[in-house]
Amino acid sequence: MINSSAEVRQYLIEALQLDLVGATPEQVDYIEEIIDQAPSKQYLTGFLVLYGASVEQHANNS
């Protein structure tokens, strides 16, 4: 339960991050996230690359 304005603010920050760019490697609740569409369709910021991906993977637009 959210009890303070600081908790509301933190909740909103986390919700926006998940919607905009997805989970970070530190967010273990989402470590096995499976999305049923392209990341560019799932997240509002578009194309995502795996954490620690190679330069070639960063350039792949598929």
VENBEL-V282123 format. One record per helix or strand. SS is the DSSP state (h for helix, s for strand). FROM is the first residue (numbers start at 1). TO is the last residue. Records with the same first field share a line. If there is no record, write none. Layout:
SS->FROM-TO + FROM-TO
This chain:
h->5-20 + 28-30 + 39-42 + 55-59
